[in-house]
Amino acid sequence: MERTTDSVPHVKLYMPGPVEVSGKTLRALSQPMIGHRSSDFEKLYAEIHPPLQTLFGTHQPVFLSTSSAWGVMEAAIRNLVNKKVLNCMCGAFSDKWFEVSKHCGKKAEALQVEWGQPITAESVEAKLAEGGFDAIALVHNETSCGVRNPLHEIAAVVRKFPEVLFIVDTVSSFSTESIPMDEWGIDVLLTGSQKGLALPPGLAIFSVSQRAFERAASTPARGYYFDFLEFKKNQEQYMTPSTPSIPHIYALRSKLEDIFQEGLENRYARHRQLNSMVHAWVRRNGFEFFAPEGYRSLSLTCVANNRNINIAAWVKHLREKHHIAIDGGYGKIKGKTFRVSNMGDETEDSIAQLLTILDASLREMRS
C-alpha cells in the first residue's frame, strides 16, 4: 500500500466515502488562488461546464455548490415541494432525507422498506397513484447498505405523473455508471465530490430541469444560499451565488481530464469489473451479501457478517497493521455488516492487492 514520506503511515481508504484521492488530484488542489468574481474564474467554470453536462447527460446548466450533497438535498425540498414529497426510504441516507423534508416544514410521506431491500417501480407507482404528491426523492445508490435502486424503471413510472418532480441523489453512483438525466426525465440530479469522483469532501454538483426551475419560481421561502434561481442566474455568467471553493474546482477540472481520457464506457466497465472482483471474494470467503441479487451497488459492496467475526477488531487490525481502511457497518447495521468500496481511481491491481490483504488479515485474526 502507498505510504507517505513522513513518519505516519498513509492509510489507504477503501471505505465508501471519502475514498482515496490521487496525487494528481491533490496537486491540482494547490494551484494559485484566483478571484472568484474574476474572468479567470469565469474561464475555469466555462472550461469544465461542457464535460460536466456530458457526465450528467443533460443540456441543462450544471451547478457547483460549496457544501456537501446534503445542502442540495435540502435545497431540492425547499425549492420544489409545495404539496407533498414522497421520500423513498431503504437505508440510513434515504431515511435521513425524510427527516430533512419534515425539518424544512414540508408535508412528506415515507415509502419505507427494510434496510437492504430495494425500492421497486411498482411500489412507487402504487404510492403516486394515491395522489397529492408534487415531488419524489430517491437515493439511487443507498451507500449505507449497498442497495442500488432500479432508477431507470422508477423514472419511467414517475413520468406517468406529470405534476411530480423527480429528485435523485447519485452521491455514490455518479460517474461509476451512466445516468442520463434528460433522457430519463430526472428533474434534479445531484452528487458529491468525495465518492465516485474521488475528490476531497466539500463540493456538491447538480443540475436542474426547466420544469423544476418553473416550480421553484412559484415556491415561497426557498431561502437564498440554495435558491435554484440564484444558481441559474449566476451560472449564466459562469459564476456562483456565493463564494466557491476554488481548490475543489481545480481538482474537479483535473478529475474530468482523467475521466474523459479514460473514456466513459471504459470507466463504467472498470467499475463493473472491480465490483465483480469484490463479489467473487465475498463468495469465496463464505460471506453473504446484504442486498439481494440484482439490486447491488456497482461502486461498493455491503457484506453481511454471517460468519459472526468481530468486525470492529478486524477494521482496527487492517488499519494498524496493513494501513488500509474499510468500513465496519453504518448506523443500526454497524458490526452486522462491513463495506468495501471499489469506486474512484481503483484498478484491478489495487483491488487485487486489497483482497489479498483482506485474506491475510482474516487468517491473522484467527491465529
RODO-965882 format. One record per residue (C-alpha): residue in three letters; x, y, z. Coordinates in steps of 0.001 Angstrom, whole numbers, plus 500000, padded with zeros to 6 digits. Layout:
% residues N
alaXYZ...
This chain:
% residues 367
met500000500000500000glu501111503578499314arg502944505317502149thr503626508931502961thr507219510103503315asp506825511223506920ser506754509007509999val502986508466509912pro501959505676507526his499377506527504913val496107504656505480lys494559503965502094leu490801504395502016tyr488624501550500747met485567502741502637pro482639504126500639gly483443507793501103pro485588509633501349val487619507452499024glu491298507635498170val492410510853496433ser495194510569493863gly498435512518493965lys497489514247490717thr494238515449492245leu495947516603495436arg498418518620493392ala495561520242491486leu494139521489494792ser497261523563495417gln497169525718492299pro497395529517492791met494280531230494056ile492179533389491750gly489382535835492452his486002534164492454arg484487537166490675ser487274537399488118ser487477536486484454asp489893533716485496phe487142532019487481glu484677532542484644lys487098530779482299leu487618527930484781tyr483882527303485180ala483282527653481451glu486015525097480770ile484557522383482987his480891523011482178pro480591521067478883pro482224517872480241leu480008518106483319gln476947518299481076thr478172515194479277leu478619513333482567phe475148514379483700gly473596513529480354thr471927516925480173his471655520112478152gln470694521949481337pro473163524059483342val475326522241485895phe475917523986489215leu478750523979491746ser477814524250495418thr480372524706498176ser478618522287500514ser478097518605500984ala475427516960498859trp473097517311501845gly472865521013501108val471451520304497664met469217517527499003glu467648520058501350ala467598522665498573ala465584520389496313ile462934520015499001arg462833523757499752asn462702524766496084leu460299522197494666val457797520929497238asn454564522873497570lys452157519993498210lys453817516793499413val457022514874498744leu457296511087498622asn460565510067500291cys461720506619499204met463498505042502198cys465713501955502166gly468731502876504292ala470334505472506529phe470692508289503997ser467276507948502383asp465742507689505879lys467516510923506839trp466200512672503716phe462685512090505037glu463693513871508246val465150516725506198ser461840517112504367lys459981517432507654his462584519802509123cys462009522068506115gly458363522294507131lys457172520347504103lys454498517703504029ala456314514407503498glu455278510786503246ala457510507737503508leu457738504824501132gln459659502634503585val461259499239503023glu463675497271505172trp467309498337505003gly468948496319502269gln465799495932500197pro465215497971497026ile462545500489496190thr460596498952493313ala458955500743490419glu455680499002491278ser455662500355494835val456404503875493574glu453577503714491050ala451105502482493655lys452033505272496049leu451999508082493476ala448632506864492220glu447156507811495601gly447615511447494519gly448596514598496340phe452332514451495596asp454277517055493635ala457775515582494160ile459536512295494825ala463023511917496339leu465121508815495665val468623507784496658his469846505850493633asn472660504010495375glu471984503708499135thr475553503800500398ser474738502633503921cys473617499185502829gly474832498774499253val471425498817497576arg471175500055494002asn467596501068493319pro466242500480489773leu466430504117488719his465593503629485054glu462411501707485853ile461362504143488583ala461970507083486244ala459617505544483687val456920505303486344val457397508874487581arg456939510161484024lys453331508889484199phe452653511612486781pro453490514946485074glu452892517014488203val455519515052490178leu459115516267490006phe461835513616490303ile464780514353492646val467653511866492600asp470714511555494841thr473572509879492947val476275510581495522ser477826507094495374ser476876506135491813phe477710509257489810ser480449508645487216thr480557504925488031glu477689504204485627ser475647506061483034ile472750508129484430pro471297510176481536met469350512918483275asp467458514349480311glu466637511005478699trp465212509589481922gly463295512721482873ile465119513477486108asp464378516969487431val467211517322489955leu470312515142489700leu472804515737492495thr476096514306493649gly479011514988495985ser482732515139495404gln484093512505497783lys482810509231496345gly482751508233492673leu484634511364491661ala487415510641494194leu487805514274495264pro488036515627498806pro484692516255500535gly483189519723500340leu481780520180496824ala478301519311495580ile477446519262491872phe473918519248490491ser471656520018487565val468026521151487421ser465402520685484707gln463458523530483129arg460213522460484746ala461955522372488120phe463066525973487602glu459438526860486848arg458318525138490045ala460983526953492059ala459763530301490736ser456349529614492287thr457689528271495595pro457900530715498519ala460599530654501212arg463239528937499089gly465975530605501103tyr468956532221499410tyr472120530122499681phe470494527195497850asp467958529075495717phe467929527300492353leu467057530532490551glu470079532274492059phe472274529397490868lys470775529683487394lys471207533470487180asn474841533263488267gln475728530265486109glu474644532180483011gln477766534289483659tyr479811531247484801met479643532450488372thr478278531013491636pro475807532722494009ser478251532621496928thr481990532221497389pro483069528892495856ser485830526561496978ile488214527266494128pro490682524467495044his487863521923494732ile487056523240491265tyr490689522981490194ala490618519386491433leu487366518756489585arg488947520025486354ser491833517607486879lys489427514746487543leu487389515499484433glu490607515292482420asp491184511820483874ile487619510675483257phe487477511680479610gln490979510443478917glu489894507039480169gly486584507261478311leu483158506978479892glu482378503467478712asn485806502267479869arg485233503928483235tyr481855502273483676ala483255498901482613arg486162499270485053his483787499849487956arg481728496790486987gln484869494652486782leu486257495816490129asn482869495284491736ser482754491733490387met486195491049491877val484978492064495333his481823489972494879ala483914486932493979trp485946487469497174val482747487634499240arg481528484303497883arg484952482640498154asn485178483529501830gly481731482288502772phe480181485681503408glu476759486774502202phe475547489981500576phe473323492382502490ala471430493470499344pro469604490959497137glu470794489772493744gly470011492279491010tyr469942495250493371arg473560495508494494ser475678498596494151leu478304498749491419ser480566501087493389leu480707499390496783thr479796496118498433cys477890495784501698val478707492374503162ala476557490608505758asn478518489363508771asn477019485878508657arg480358484471509881asn479995486483513102ile483521487847513078asn484486490770515292ile484135493500512681ala485408496317514898ala488557494377515811trp489132493427512175val488771497008510944lys491225498140513639his493680495375512695leu493516496331509000arg494212499966509807glu497018499405512302lys498889496538510632his498068496869506933his497302500603506725ile494026500248504866ala490550501335505908ile487291499560505172asp484005500416506845gly482642498389509766gly478980498973509023tyr476788502072509231gly474131503038511742lys471927500236513005ile473783497615510933lys477220498504512323gly479013495271513191lys476352493286511356thr477859494291508026phe481028495736506557arg481514497762503391val484254497787500783ser484488500454498072asn485689499918494516met484873503411493238gly487020506281492084asp490539505637490818glu490891501979491832thr492341499475489382glu492369495707489037asp495821495687490619ser494813497819493610ile491651495811494267ala493550492528493899gln496097493809496427leu493292494810498789leu491654491382498565thr494967489652499262ile495337491771502399leu491772491012503468asp492512487292503159ala495748487602505129ser494157489693507868leu491318487206508364arg493913484458508863glu495822486670511273met492669487332513280arg492126483579513689ser495697482873514821
